């Protein structure tokens, strides 16, 4: 998460950080291609 989200964003406030981290976490866990699938 640190390399994929936190290090790539500069947040204006805690609310923005929470929103972006939640969005990124959902994408990471459900939409991105997973290496375990051989992709």
Buried (B, 14 or more C-beta within 10 A) or exposed (E): EEEEBBEEEEEEEEEEBEEBBEEBEEEEEEEEEEEEEEE
